[in-house]
Amino acid sequence: MNPTIWMALALVLVLEGLGPVLLPRIWRRMILSMAQLPDTLLRRFGGGLVVAGAVIYYMISVHGGS
């Protein structure tokens, strides 16, 4: 697999881990409030994140890699 993908995954894991490490109470409240949201809203939010990530990846791979 491409090392860039592994670096991106590592960065995601670091960023995802900062919430529970630095602000555990706020992070827990956020997770609990997200658990109360309807499935359709969570799907839309997740879909938006996927599209945003794909667009950013495309922009970097086409315009940023020279």
Secondary structure, DSSP 8 states (H G I E B T S, - for coil): --HHHHHHHHHHHHHHHHHHHH-HHHHHHHHHHHHTS-HHHHHHHHHHHHHHHHHHHHHIIIII--
